[in-house]
Amino acid sequence: MLQQLTAALARARSYTSIASVIIDEAMPALNAEVGVVALVSEDHKTLRNVGFKGVDAATEEAWQSYPVESPVPVAEAARHGEPIIVRTIGERNTRYPVLAQVHGLEHGGPVVAFPLFVDGRLLGVLAFCWGGPVELDADDLSFLTTLAEQCGLAIERARLYEVAEREIEVRRASEDKLREASARKDEFLAMLAHELRNPLAPIKSAADLLATKRLDPSLVRVQQILARQADHMKRIVDDLLDVSRITRDRLTLELETVDLAALVAATVSDHAPSFIAAGIQLSTELGDERIWMRADVTRLSQALANLLHNAQKFTPRGKAVVVALTRDLDAGRAVIEIRDEGCGIDRDLFRYLFEPFSQAERSLARTGGGLGLGLALVRGLVRLHDGEVSARSAGPGKGATFTVTLPVHSIALDTSGPRKTLAASDSKCVLIVEDNPDAAEMLGALVATLGHDVRVAHGATEALTILGQWPAHVVLSDLGLPDIDGYAFARMVRERAPAPEPLLVAVSGYGHPSDKARSNDAGFDHHLTKPVDAATLASLLGSRNPPR
């Protein structure tokens, strides 16, 4: 019977199911008339019956919950922490008159109540009543004692299971709230980055415009600071938006066949002037082997540029940075190492080095300002290329090495042709469609400085009217126009414009590949992300007088 009860208790997960096992299985074995399983409250002031069988419904309801001070065997066993054994009906009527009221003076027999202890803690009480005279021998009491022990252990398991379930629910709810908060944060950061691009666009255009003028020497330095800080802010906004896209799985790659050595060399060449200005020696170890892979040139260059920027920031003047490219033939992967002689990395920083928004002291963290997005962005971009990035350092003051491993593929070269462009000429007619007056004015002034005839429209309807009277060679159009959105505007231009059709260029704060694909489907030939770089604009317009 004990084996059978123990097996059944092991399967029970709730207090009521435990009580059911005890009462339903033990009462027939003991020939008992009433069975009770009661739990004690945490403050040990109240008992609650989770199982009560053998009495009428009114009695069961009346004794569902009762004070520990109640004059009944169950409560007394709880108060004293010892078994209560009443062997005769006379003793019962004398010690517990309330039971005589329930069962009658002439009805009944022995009553037993065993406290349920686990590790010295009182959990409740197990009790049985008999309907007539019964002799309880040593074997009966031993059985009841063991049964009480098993009941206590089962109740403790149920308590722990209940606690675990509550903790799981709380944790699940907390995780849901964290996911919701993270999603709202990512959406907010994405919108923030987009909104920052709108005021940044005219600032950048103004800085580029000033670069084309002959300025008073006292203003040259002002223009340089303005341009440099505009570029710095653009970098922060771009990183913020890209990290947000990566965390939301909304950044996709535009893959093509890439000569990795050429890509690394070009990226290093682009950043060499800033290293020279900082007094840092920048060199490469690229070898003669051409390593081909499928990559998004812009995104992979962006990841390497961030690592170069990081190395420059934390390498003192007079020290060196080396960029090395090798091929691991056995693993079928390319390995890019950026080694610097900078301030090194403290051991405690490695656990969150590539996490977004992580910051520490400049001497240890290698972040030195900014939002702590650069390395997080590197990791995200590299992983999108099925690669990995890692860092190692002998400690503070001993430099650091960042290693990027990328898969190498044996694939044919991409022979797709270039998109529609304009041949170089002295002047073109350029229509700017932009509802932000400052952005329109600065972009128009920059295009005019590049040697082109410019007109400005502040909405799609106005732009269509101008195009009907003035055949533009190029249309630079915002997408968020007040009257007709830029996509519908592009389709209207394609339908109405006489041959030759103008070159349509979308200029928008949204630069996700899906945004570019949508603008391409609408009829745009190119998609530029705000703020537009002057050199990119000059190249696109075929200007013969690019900005200095």
C-alpha positions in Angstrom: 0.0 0.0 0.0 2.8 2.4 0.9 4.5 1.6 -2.5 1.3 2.2 -4.3 0.6 5.5 -2.4 4.2 6.7 -2.9 4.0 6.1 -6.7 0.7 8.0 -6.9 2.0 10.9 -4.8 5.1 11.2 -7.1 2.7 11.8 -10.0 0.6 14.4 -8.1 1.5 18.0 -8.8 -1.2 20.0 -6.9 -2.3 20.1 -3.3 -5.8 18.8 -4.2 -4.5 15.9 -6.2 -2.2 14.9 -3.3 -5.1 15.1 -0.9 -7.2 13.0 -3.3 -4.5 10.3 -3.4 -4.1 10.2 0.4 -7.8 10.2 1.1 -9.1 7.9 -1.7 -6.3 5.3 -1.3 -5.7 5.4 2.5 -9.2 5.6 3.8 -10.3 2.2 2.3 -7.1 0.6 3.5 -7.6 1.9 7.0 -11.4 1.4 7.0 -11.6 5.0 8.1 -14.8 7.0 7.9 -13.4 10.6 7.5 -10.1 11.8 6.0 -8.6 15.3 6.2 -5.6 16.9 4.6 -5.1 20.5 5.8 -2.4 23.1 4.9 -1.2 25.7 7.4 -0.9 29.3 6.4 2.5 31.0 6.2 1.9 32.9 9.5 0.7 29.6 11.1 -2.6 31.1 12.2 -5.0 29.4 9.8 -5.6 25.9 8.5 -7.1 25.3 5.1 -8.6 21.9 4.1 -7.5 20.9 0.6 -9.1 17.5 1.1 -12.0 16.6 3.4 -14.0 13.4 2.7 -16.7 11.5 4.7 -18.8 14.4 6.0 -21.8 16.2 4.6 -21.5 19.2 2.3 -22.5 21.7 5.0 -19.8 20.5 7.3 -17.2 20.5 4.5 -18.1 24.1 3.7 -18.1 25.2 7.3 -14.6 23.8 8.0 -13.0 24.8 4.7 -10.8 27.3 6.6 -10.4 27.7 10.4 -8.0 29.1 13.0 -5.1 27.0 14.4 -6.6 27.7 17.8 -9.7 25.8 17.0 -10.7 23.0 19.4 -10.2 20.1 17.0 -7.5 17.4 16.7 -6.2 18.8 13.4 -5.6 22.2 14.9 -4.1 20.8 18.1 -1.6 18.7 16.1 -0.6 21.9 14.2 -0.3 23.9 17.4 1.9 21.4 19.3 3.7 19.8 16.3 3.0 16.3 17.6 0.6 13.5 16.6 -2.8 13.5 18.3 -4.1 10.0 18.9 -7.6 9.6 20.5 -8.5 5.9 20.9 -12.1 5.9 22.2 -15.4 7.8 21.6 -15.5 8.9 25.2 -12.1 10.5 25.0 -13.1 12.2 21.8 -16.4 13.6 23.3 -14.5 14.9 26.3 -11.5 16.5 24.5 -13.3 17.7 21.4 -17.0 18.4 22.0 -17.4 20.0 18.6 -16.8 16.6 17.0 -19.6 15.2 19.1 -21.9 17.9 17.7 -20.9 16.9 14.2 -20.8 13.1 14.5 -23.1 12.5 17.5 -22.3 11.4 21.1 -22.9 7.7 20.4 -21.3 7.5 16.9 -17.6 7.3 16.0 -14.4 5.9 17.2 -10.7 6.7 17.3 -9.3 10.0 15.8 -5.6 10.5 14.7 -3.9 13.7 13.4 -0.3 13.7 12.3 1.6 17.0 11.6 3.3 17.2 8.2 6.9 18.3 8.6 9.7 18.7 6.0 13.1 19.8 7.1 11.6 21.0 10.4 8.9 23.1 8.7 5.3 22.5 9.5 3.3 22.3 6.2 0.0 20.9 7.4 -1.8 18.0 9.1 -3.1 14.6 8.0 -6.1 13.2 10.0 -8.5 10.3 10.0 -11.6 9.4 12.0 -13.3 6.0 12.4 -17.0 5.3 12.6 -16.8 2.8 15.4 -14.4 1.1 17.9 -11.1 0.2 16.3 -7.9 -1.0 18.0 -4.9 0.8 16.5 -1.8 -1.3 16.9 1.8 -0.5 16.4 1.7 -1.4 12.7 -1.3 0.9 12.1 0.5 3.8 13.8 3.8 3.1 11.9 1.8 3.0 8.6 0.1 6.4 9.5 3.5 7.9 10.5 5.1 6.9 7.2 2.0 8.0 5.3 2.3 11.4 6.9 6.0 11.6 5.9 5.2 10.8 2.3 2.3 13.2 2.3 4.5 16.0 3.6 7.2 15.3 1.0 4.5 15.4 -1.8 3.1 18.7 -0.5 6.6 20.2 -0.5 7.2 19.0 -4.0 3.9 20.6 -5.0 4.8 23.8 -3.3 8.2 24.0 -5.1 6.4 23.1 -8.4 3.9 25.9 -7.7 6.7 28.4 -6.9 8.6 27.4 -10.0 5.5 27.8 -12.1 4.9 31.3 -10.7 8.6 32.2 -11.3 8.3 30.9 -14.9 5.2 33.0 -15.4 6.8 36.1 -13.9 9.9 35.6 -16.0 7.9 35.0 -19.1 5.9 38.1 -18.4 9.1 40.1 -17.8 10.7 38.7 -21.0 7.6 39.7 -22.9 7.8 43.2 -21.5 11.5 43.4 -22.3 10.9 42.3 -25.8 8.1 44.8 -26.2 10.3 47.5 -24.7 13.2 46.5 -26.9 11.0 46.6 -30.0 9.7 50.0 -29.0 13.3 51.2 -28.4 14.4 49.9 -31.8 11.4 51.5 -33.5 12.2 54.8 -31.7 15.8 54.7 -32.6 15.0 54.0 -36.2 12.6 56.9 -36.4 15.0 59.1 -34.5 17.8 58.4 -36.9 15.5 59.1 -39.8 14.2 62.4 -38.3 17.8 63.5 -37.6 18.7 63.1 -41.2 16.2 65.8 -42.3 17.9 68.7 -40.4 21.3 67.2 -41.1 20.8 67.3 -44.9 20.8 71.1 -45.2 23.7 71.4 -42.7 25.8 68.9 -44.8 24.8 70.7 -48.0 25.7 74.0 -46.6 29.1 72.7 -45.5 29.8 71.3 -48.9 28.6 74.5 -50.5 31.0 76.6 -48.5 33.8 74.3 -49.6 33.3 75.5 -53.1 33.7 79.1 -52.2 36.7 81.3 -51.8 36.4 82.1 -48.1 38.1 84.6 -45.9 41.0 82.7 -44.2 39.3 83.2 -40.8 36.2 81.3 -42.1 38.1 78.4 -43.7 38.7 76.8 -40.3 35.0 77.3 -39.4 33.9 75.6 -42.7 36.3 72.7 -42.0 34.9 72.2 -38.4 31.3 72.4 -39.8 32.0 69.8 -42.4 33.9 67.5 -40.1 31.2 67.6 -37.4 28.5 67.2 -40.0 30.3 64.1 -41.2 30.7 62.9 -37.6 27.0 63.3 -36.9 26.1 61.6 -40.2 28.3 58.6 -39.1 26.5 58.4 -35.7 23.1 58.6 -37.3 24.0 56.0 -39.9 25.4 53.6 -37.2 22.3 54.2 -35.0 20.0 53.3 -37.9 22.0 50.3 -39.0 22.3 48.8 -35.6 18.5 49.2 -35.2 18.0 47.5 -38.5 20.3 44.6 -37.6 18.6 44.1 -34.2 15.2 44.0 -36.0 16.4 41.7 -38.8 15.6 44.4 -41.4 19.0 44.9 -42.9 19.6 42.9 -46.0 22.7 42.7 -48.2 23.1 43.5 -51.9 25.5 40.7 -52.7 28.0 40.7 -55.6 31.3 39.1 -56.5 34.0 41.0 -54.7 37.8 40.8 -54.8 38.4 41.0 -51.0 42.0 42.2 -51.4 40.9 45.1 -53.6 38.0 45.9 -51.2 40.4 46.0 -48.2 42.9 48.1 -50.1 40.3 50.6 -51.2 38.9 50.9 -47.7 42.4 51.5 -46.3 43.2 54.0 -49.0 40.0 55.9 -48.2 41.0 56.3 -44.5 44.7 56.8 -45.0 44.5 60.7 -45.0 42.9 60.6 -41.5 45.7 58.4 -40.2 48.3 60.7 -41.7 46.7 63.7 -40.1 46.7 61.8 -36.8 50.4 61.0 -37.1 49.8 57.2 -37.2 51.5 54.9 -39.6 49.0 52.8 -41.6 50.2 49.9 -43.7 48.8 46.7 -45.3 49.9 43.1 -45.7 47.6 41.9 -48.5 49.7 39.5 -50.5 49.3 38.9 -54.2 46.5 36.4 -54.1 43.0 37.5 -55.3 40.4 36.3 -52.8 36.9 36.2 -54.2 33.7 36.2 -52.1 30.1 37.2 -52.2 29.6 40.4 -50.3 27.8 43.7 -50.1 30.7 46.1 -50.9 29.2 49.0 -49.1 28.4 47.1 -45.9 31.6 45.1 -45.7 33.6 48.3 -46.3 31.5 49.9 -43.6 32.5 47.2 -41.1 36.2 47.5 -41.9 36.0 51.3 -41.8 34.6 51.1 -38.3 37.5 48.9 -37.2 39.9 51.3 -38.8 38.2 54.2 -37.1 38.4 52.4 -33.8 42.1 51.6 -34.2 42.9 55.2 -35.1 41.0 56.6 -32.1 42.9 54.5 -29.6 46.4 54.5 -31.2 48.7 57.3 -30.1 50.6 59.6 -32.5 53.8 58.0 -33.7 52.5 54.4 -33.4 51.4 52.0 -36.1 48.3 50.2 -37.4 48.6 47.2 -39.8 45.8 45.7 -41.9 46.6 42.1 -43.0 44.7 39.8 -45.3 45.4 36.0 -45.5 43.5 32.9 -46.6 42.9 29.9 -44.5 42.8 27.2 -47.2 41.8 24.4 -44.8 38.8 26.3 -43.4 37.9 27.9 -46.7 37.8 31.3 -45.1 39.6 34.7 -45.5 41.1 36.3 -42.4 41.4 40.1 -42.0 43.4 41.4 -39.0 43.7 45.0 -37.9 46.6 45.2 -35.5 47.3 48.4 -33.5 49.8 49.6 -31.0 47.2 51.5 -29.0 45.9 51.5 -25.5 44.8 47.9 -25.4 41.7 46.3 -23.9 41.1 45.4 -20.3 40.1 41.8 -19.7 36.8 42.8 -18.0 35.7 44.6 -21.2 35.7 41.5 -23.5 32.4 40.2 -22.3 30.5 43.1 -23.7 33.0 44.6 -26.2 30.6 44.0 -29.2 27.4 44.9 -27.4 25.5 48.0 -28.5 25.7 51.1 -26.3 28.5 49.6 -24.1 30.9 52.2 -22.8 33.9 52.3 -20.4 36.9 54.5 -19.8 38.8 55.5 -22.9 42.0 53.8 -21.6 40.2 50.5 -21.3 37.1 50.5 -23.5 38.5 51.7 -26.8 35.3 53.6 -27.4 36.3 57.1 -26.4 33.0 58.8 -27.0 30.2 58.2 -29.3 27.3 55.9 -28.6 29.2 52.7 -28.4 27.7 51.4 -31.6 30.7 50.9 -33.8 31.8 47.5 -32.7 28.2 46.2 -32.4 27.6 47.3 -35.9 30.8 45.6 -37.1 29.7 42.3 -35.5 26.2 42.6 -37.0 27.5 43.3 -40.5 30.1 40.6 -40.4 27.6 38.0 -39.2 25.3 39.0 -42.1 28.2 37.9 -44.3 28.3 34.5 -42.4 31.5 35.7 -40.8 32.7 36.3 -37.2 34.7 39.1 -35.6 36.8 38.7 -32.4 39.3 40.8 -30.5 42.4 40.0 -28.4 44.8 42.1 -26.4 47.6 41.5 -23.9 46.1 44.2 -21.7 46.0 47.9 -21.2 48.8 49.7 -23.1 49.7 46.6 -25.2 47.7 47.2 -28.3 44.9 45.1 -29.7 44.1 42.9 -32.7 40.6 42.7 -34.3 40.1 39.6 -36.5 37.4 39.2 -39.1 36.9 35.8 -40.7 34.8 35.5 -43.8 33.7 32.6 -46.1 35.4 32.4 -49.5 33.4 31.1 -52.4 34.4 29.8 -55.8 31.9 31.6 -58.0 31.8 33.3 -61.4 32.3 37.0 -61.6 29.2 39.3 -61.6 28.9 40.8 -65.0 25.8 42.8 -64.5 26.0 46.3 -66.1 25.8 49.7 -64.4 22.6 51.5 -63.8 21.6 54.5 -65.9 24.0 57.4 -65.6 24.6 60.8 -67.3 27.5 61.7 -69.4 29.7 64.5 -68.2 28.7 67.9 -69.6 29.1 71.6 -68.6 25.5 72.1 -67.4 22.2 70.3 -67.0 18.7 71.2 -66.0 18.0 69.9 -62.5 14.7 70.0 -60.7 14.7 69.6 -56.9 11.5 68.5 -55.4 11.7 69.0 -51.6 9.1 70.3 -49.1 11.6 71.3 -46.5 12.6 74.9 -47.4 16.1 74.8 -45.8 17.0 71.4 -47.4 15.7 72.5 -50.8 17.6 75.8 -50.7 20.9 74.2 -49.6 20.7 71.3 -52.1 19.7 73.7 -54.9 22.7 76.0 -54.0 25.0 73.0 -54.0 23.8 71.7 -57.4 24.1 75.2 -58.8 27.6 75.5 -57.6 28.4 72.2 -59.4 27.5 74.1 -62.6 23.9 73.2 -63.3 20.7 75.1 -63.9 18.4 74.5 -60.9 14.7 74.9 -60.2 12.9 74.0 -57.0 9.4 72.7 -56.4 8.0 72.2 -52.9 5.5 69.5 -53.9 4.7 67.0 -56.6 1.9 69.0 -58.2 4.2 72.0 -58.6 7.0 69.8 -59.9 4.7 68.3 -62.6 3.7 71.8 -63.7 7.4 72.8 -64.0 8.3 69.7 -65.9 5.5 70.4 -68.4 7.1 73.8 -69.2 10.8 73.0 -68.5 12.2 69.7 -69.6 14.7 68.8 -66.9 17.6 66.4 -67.4 17.6 65.3 -63.7 14.9 65.3 -61.0 16.1 65.0 -57.4 12.9 64.2 -55.4 12.2 63.6 -51.8 9.8 60.7 -51.1 7.7 62.2 -48.3 6.0 65.0 -50.2 2.9 66.8 -48.8 0.5 66.3 -51.7 1.5 63.2 -53.6 4.1 60.8 -52.3 7.4 60.5 -54.2 6.6 57.0 -55.5 3.4 58.1 -57.2 5.2 61.2 -58.4 7.9 59.1 -60.1 5.2 57.0 -61.9 3.5 60.1 -63.1 6.8 61.5 -64.5 7.4 58.3 -66.3 3.9 58.4 -67.8 3.9 62.1 -68.8 7.5 63.2 -69.5 8.4 63.5 -73.2 11.5 61.8 -74.5 14.2 61.8 -73.5 13.0 61.0 -70.0 14.8 62.7 -67.1 17.1 60.8 -64.7 15.0 60.3 -61.6 16.8 60.3 -58.3 15.1 59.6 -55.0 16.5 61.6 -52.1 15.2 60.3 -48.8 16.0 59.8 -45.1 15.0 56.1 -45.6 17.9 54.1 -47.0 17.0 50.5 -46.3 17.3 48.1 -49.3 13.6 47.6 -49.2 13.2 51.4 -49.5 15.6 51.4 -52.5 13.8 48.5 -54.1 10.5 50.3 -53.7 11.8 53.5 -55.3 13.3 51.4 -58.1 9.9 49.8 -58.7 8.3 53.2 -58.8 10.6 54.3 -61.6 13.6 56.0 -59.9 17.0 55.4 -61.5 18.9 56.0 -58.2 18.2 56.3 -54.5 20.4 58.6 -52.4 20.1 58.7 -48.6 20.1 62.0 -46.8 22.3 63.8 -46.2 23.7 63.6 -49.8 27.4 63.7 -50.2 28.6 66.4 -52.6 31.1 64.1 -54.4 28.4 61.4 -54.9 26.0 64.1 -56.2 28.7 65.5 -58.6 29.5 62.0 -59.9 25.8 61.2 -60.5 25.2 64.5 -62.3 28.3 64.1 -64.4 29.7 67.4 -63.2 33.0 68.6 -64.6 33.7 70.8 -61.6 33.4 68.4 -58.6 33.7 70.0 -55.1 37.2 70.4 -53.6 
